[in-house]
């Protein structure tokens, strides 16, 4: 499979809240609401009797950008829709007839720009209505990082860590302390000297043998030293994933859905103890994952307004979690897993100010609202609901339950100073495809409570009580299933990735997770686990399509009830 066929990009969404009115040739008044963030609807005039909705997946990214469109939920109130026409290139002509596919279509944008894509529908009573969505395509040169070279996932490239025996031993005295030591690294043939290397992870530190996950800090010892404009490189060992697929394919799905998510690529990783007479040791294949930091969000949300607060969510059993519940005006009163506030500030550390995250929790959980409209208006002023719905669509479809709303960790929140809104940023997706729980018939809207330690996840509970949010979420799940998360597409992609990676698992003495004293799996489990994932994907996609094809998706799920004793206390 080619690089272009396998690679998707990361996206962010723009919101325009002012509706545009125009008159069709038929004289029918139509409301065009360009990219309203959620509910891209043009609920039309009473004379028209058509509800028309447009959805794009994704709605922003770097060229060339392939976007998939749907008219999910569109209907004629008194008749039947008989024609779907799209103006995909925003040239004013409806030159794509998608009637045969029920309104589904796609288009590849090769030139940067903003495209106001419009759908026009006709019913059998002669009524016409339209709605549109804004697609923004950026030039790759607008990114401060050359992701397409550094994270070239069409090949498996070599990383070699060069370290003295004493530094290597010092790192292993207490793996849980994640001690930084000095080393050199040859990354894709380029020598980077005097970097800091440390182990990373939590549960994987105890059970992964010598094949740990690694973090390389290029500027820890030498200020401003970077590798192609990156200060940290992360290498994940795919602990507890015999297929080597879960993390890579989940990030690809996040990007397909249009969620801010990192780039990934496979690498082969070697250790060279420079002061012995032994040849370098081969550890095996790793997934290199883009770190979420100021450059990550700057390249997705823009840097013109500066870099806002970036928070990393954390949780730890009875010590509390980033549950987005409201605990008051003082950040000291919020949960403190592992002794640190659950919302770990990653940027603007010189002047830490948690008032924005406290206000978000207040809007979600602390304020009292007299109506649903009052709640949604308040929420949408401070939170990108559309991005969250896309995030949840991937999380619940792929059965990745080790995050919000079940454990309250493994995600980032970014406060965009340009819009004043928070967005979910995807992170740590290695527990996808049911590794943490769930089966093919896990409900469309998830379980209201308690797949993990959280007893109360107010954002999750309250969002799904809103009808238009449910419709938008269902439309995103529908596009995921039709576009990527199905037996046929997933099977071909999974096989392609394993064909790329497989030969590197048997190099030298073999990948340490499959060969040698610390092996966790047999090599046969590499393909067996893939087949299990293919089966689960096929069954789950069929289940989800059956729900989406009925009226079940319209029904509000059971709401979790806030505990009478208050939220989980830190």
FENCORWO-V624135 format. One record per residue. RES is the residue in one small letter. PSI is psi in degrees with one decimal (NA if undefined). Layout:
BEGIN
RES_PSI ; RES_PSI
END
This chain:
BEGIN
x_138.7 ; x_163.4 ; x_-43.4 ; x_-34.1 ; x_-28.8 ; x_-24.1 ; x_127.7 ; x_162.7 ; x_175.0 ; x_151.3 ; x_163.8 ; x_158.3 ; x_141.2 ; x_149.8 ; x_134.4 ; x_120.8 ; x_-6.0 ; x_116.2 ; x_149.0 ; x_130.4 ; x_138.2 ; x_166.1 ; x_124.8 ; x_168.3 ; x_-25.8 ; x_-8.8 ; x_5.5 ; x_130.1 ; x_128.5 ; x_138.1 ; x_116.7 ; x_121.2 ; x_90.0 ; x_114.0 ; x_62.0 ; x_9.3 ; x_-57.5 ; x_156.2 ; x_68.7 ; x_56.4 ; x_151.0 ; x_70.7 ; x_125.3 ; x_-178.4 ; x_157.4 ; x_-32.8 ; x_-25.2 ; x_-46.4 ; x_33.8 ; x_136.3 ; x_124.3 ; x_134.4 ; x_145.7 ; x_139.8 ; x_140.1 ; x_138.9 ; x_108.5 ; x_-174.6 ; x_-1.8 ; x_147.2 ; x_-175.1 ; x_143.6 ; x_146.9 ; x_138.2 ; x_118.0 ; x_125.2 ; x_137.3 ; x_136.8 ; x_149.9 ; x_163.0 ; x_34.2 ; x_132.2 ; x_-8.3 ; x_144.2 ; x_158.2 ; x_128.7 ; x_-23.8 ; x_-11.7 ; x_-145.8 ; x_142.1 ; x_131.2 ; x_-4.8 ; x_136.3 ; x_121.5 ; x_135.5 ; x_141.3 ; x_90.2 ; x_-30.8 ; x_8.3 ; x_37.7 ; x_6.1 ; x_-0.1 ; x_134.3 ; x_81.8 ; x_9.7 ; x_111.1 ; x_111.6 ; x_25.5 ; x_-42.9 ; x_-28.1 ; x_9.4 ; x_25.8 ; x_-6.2 ; x_137.7 ; x_177.1 ; x_163.8 ; x_141.2 ; x_120.9 ; x_118.7 ; x_-18.3 ; x_135.1 ; x_149.8 ; x_178.9 ; x_127.6 ; x_116.3 ; x_95.4 ; x_131.3 ; x_138.8 ; x_132.2 ; x_131.1 ; x_153.4 ; x_136.8 ; x_173.2 ; x_-0.2 ; x_0.9 ; x_3.3 ; x_144.6 ; x_141.8 ; x_162.2 ; x_157.8 ; x_162.6 ; x_172.2 ; x_143.0 ; x_127.0 ; x_126.2 ; x_124.9 ; x_123.6 ; x_154.1 ; x_138.1 ; x_-29.3 ; x_-12.9 ; x_-13.4 ; x_141.0 ; x_-8.4 ; x_134.2 ; x_76.3 ; x_-32.1 ; x_-14.2 ; x_-50.6 ; x_-42.6 ; x_45.7 ; x_101.8 ; x_14.8 ; x_-6.6 ; x_164.2 ; x_110.9 ; x_164.4 ; x_136.6 ; x_128.7 ; x_125.0 ; x_126.5 ; x_119.3 ; x_150.0 ; x_159.9 ; x_-39.8 ; x_-41.4 ; x_-39.9 ; x_-46.6 ; x_-38.2 ; x_-36.1 ; x_-29.4 ; x_-5.1 ; x_-40.1 ; x_86.5 ; x_-35.6 ; x_-21.4 ; x_-13.6 ; x_48.5 ; x_133.4 ; x_136.2 ; x_163.1 ; x_141.7 ; x_172.6 ; x_161.8 ; x_141.8 ; x_109.7 ; x_111.5 ; x_37.1 ; x_-3.4 ; x_128.1 ; x_125.3 ; x_116.8 ; x_154.4 ; x_57.7 ; x_167.8 ; x_134.0 ; x_141.3 ; x_159.1 ; x_159.2 ; x_163.9 ; x_179.9 ; x_-87.2 ; x_-28.6 ; x_-19.9 ; x_-25.5 ; x_-30.1 ; x_15.2 ; x_11.0 ; x_-142.0 ; x_-19.0 ; x_74.1 ; x_167.0 ; x_149.7 ; x_148.3 ; x_127.3 ; x_117.9 ; x_112.8 ; x_-23.9 ; x_14.6 ; x_-42.0 ; x_-29.8 ; x_104.2 ; x_137.9 ; x_2.6 ; x_130.3 ; x_160.7 ; x_103.1 ; x_46.3 ; x_19.3 ; x_135.6 ; x_-23.1 ; x_142.6 ; x_131.7 ; x_132.6 ; x_112.1 ; x_138.8 ; x_1.8 ; x_40.1 ; x_134.8 ; x_22.5 ; x_92.4 ; x_-26.1 ; x_-20.7 ; x_17.8 ; x_-29.2 ; x_-51.3 ; x_-47.5 ; x_-47.8 ; x_-28.9 ; x_-40.6 ; x_-39.8 ; x_-40.0 ; x_-39.0 ; x_-43.6 ; x_-40.5 ; x_-39.0 ; x_-17.9 ; x_23.6 ; x_138.5 ; x_113.1 ; x_152.5 ; x_163.5 ; x_154.5 ; x_155.2 ; x_154.5 ; x_143.4 ; x_159.2 ; x_137.3 ; x_129.8 ; x_151.5 ; x_125.6 ; x_109.6 ; x_109.5 ; x_-20.1 ; x_24.4 ; x_178.9 ; x_22.5 ; x_154.6 ; x_156.9 ; x_148.1 ; x_133.6 ; x_120.9 ; x_-33.2 ; x_-159.5 ; x_135.0 ; x_159.9 ; x_116.7 ; x_122.7 ; x_131.6 ; x_131.6 ; x_142.4 ; x_112.2 ; x_-165.7 ; x_-34.3 ; x_-38.1 ; x_-52.9 ; x_-32.6 ; x_-37.1 ; x_-13.5 ; x_-32.6 ; x_-10.5 ; x_150.9 ; x_-1.6 ; x_-31.4 ; x_12.9 ; x_179.8 ; x_121.8 ; x_-171.9 ; x_129.4 ; x_125.2 ; x_136.6 ; x_121.9 ; x_141.3 ; x_159.4 ; x_152.2 ; x_96.9 ; x_-121.6 ; x_4.8 ; x_-6.2 ; x_175.8 ; x_166.0 ; x_77.2 ; x_-6.2 ; x_20.8 ; x_158.4 ; x_125.6 ; x_4.7 ; x_-174.2 ; x_-6.7 ; x_122.2 ; x_-21.6 ; x_-19.4 ; x_-0.1 ; x_159.6 ; x_146.8 ; x_70.1 ; x_140.0 ; x_24.3 ; x_-1.3 ; x_151.4 ; x_141.3 ; x_-23.6 ; x_90.4 ; x_112.2 ; x_128.9 ; x_-18.4 ; x_167.2 ; x_40.9 ; x_-19.5 ; x_-28.3 ; x_70.8 ; x_128.9 ; x_111.1 ; x_9.6 ; x_-30.5 ; x_-43.0 ; x_-34.0 ; x_-42.2 ; x_-39.1 ; x_-45.6 ; x_-36.8 ; x_-45.8 ; x_-40.1 ; x_-43.3 ; x_-19.7 ; x_-29.9 ; x_152.2 ; x_133.4 ; x_142.7 ; x_-15.4 ; x_164.4 ; x_-40.5 ; x_-38.0 ; x_-39.7 ; x_-49.2 ; x_-36.3 ; x_-43.4 ; x_-42.5 ; x_-45.2 ; x_-14.6 ; x_-23.5 ; x_-2.1 ; x_134.7 ; x_89.0 ; x_-38.1 ; x_-45.0 ; x_-39.7 ; x_-41.5 ; x_-38.7 ; x_-42.3 ; x_-49.6 ; x_-35.1 ; x_-42.2 ; x_-45.7 ; x_-50.1 ; x_-30.4 ; x_-42.2 ; x_2.5 ; x_48.0 ; x_91.5 ; x_6.9 ; x_53.2 ; x_-170.3 ; x_130.9 ; x_14.0 ; x_-35.1 ; x_-22.1 ; x_24.4 ; x_-174.0 ; x_42.3 ; x_161.8 ; x_153.3 ; x_131.0 ; x_129.7 ; x_106.0 ; x_114.2 ; x_-19.1 ; x_-35.3 ; x_-17.6 ; x_14.6 ; x_150.0 ; x_147.8 ; x_146.1 ; x_138.6 ; x_128.1 ; x_146.6 ; x_147.7 ; x_73.9 ; x_20.2 ; x_-10.0 ; x_18.8 ; x_167.9 ; x_46.5 ; x_15.3 ; x_-27.9 ; x_-10.4 ; x_170.2 ; x_152.9 ; x_-175.9 ; x_-29.6 ; x_22.9 ; x_133.3 ; x_151.4 ; x_-44.6 ; x_16.4 ; x_-178.1 ; x_138.1 ; x_-28.3 ; x_135.7 ; x_42.3 ; x_-15.8 ; x_-161.9 ; x_-17.2 ; x_130.7 ; x_-19.7 ; x_114.3 ; x_85.2 ; x_-36.3 ; x_-47.1 ; x_-48.5 ; x_-46.7 ; x_-32.2 ; x_-42.4 ; x_-0.6 ; x_-5.5 ; x_124.2 ; x_-46.2 ; x_-28.6 ; x_-38.3 ; x_-41.6 ; x_-45.5 ; x_-45.1 ; x_-45.7 ; x_-38.2 ; x_-36.8 ; x_-40.2 ; x_-41.9 ; x_-45.8 ; x_-37.2 ; x_-48.2 ; x_-41.3 ; x_-32.5 ; x_-38.9 ; x_-43.3 ; x_75.4 ; x_163.7 ; x_-43.4 ; x_-53.2 ; x_-45.2 ; x_-42.2 ; x_-42.1 ; x_-39.6 ; x_-43.6 ; x_-42.0 ; x_-41.4 ; x_-43.7 ; x_-41.3 ; x_-33.3 ; x_-32.2 ; x_-43.7 ; x_-35.8 ; x_-50.3 ; x_-24.2 ; x_-15.7 ; x_-23.2 ; x_11.2 ; x_153.7 ; x_-126.9 ; x_0.6 ; x_154.9 ; x_132.3 ; x_-12.4 ; x_-11.1 ; x_-19.3 ; x_148.5 ; x_-174.2 ; x_-29.1 ; x_15.8 ; x_136.7 ; x_-22.1 ; x_161.6 ; x_158.3 ; x_-29.5 ; x_-30.0 ; x_-20.1 ; x_-49.6 ; x_-31.0 ; x_-41.6 ; x_-36.5 ; x_-44.2 ; x_-36.9 ; x_-38.6 ; x_-38.3 ; x_-44.7 ; x_-45.4 ; x_-42.4 ; x_-44.3 ; x_-44.5 ; x_-41.0 ; x_-40.9 ; x_-39.0 ; x_-41.1 ; x_-47.7 ; x_-39.8 ; x_-35.9 ; x_-37.5 ; x_-44.1 ; x_-26.3 ; x_-4.4 ; x_-170.0 ; x_6.2 ; x_-33.5 ; x_-18.5 ; x_-16.9 ; x_130.4 ; x_136.0 ; x_164.8 ; x_133.8 ; x_137.6 ; x_141.2 ; x_131.5 ; x_128.1 ; x_140.8 ; x_-28.0 ; x_4.4 ; x_178.9 ; x_167.9 ; x_126.1 ; x_145.4 ; x_NA
END
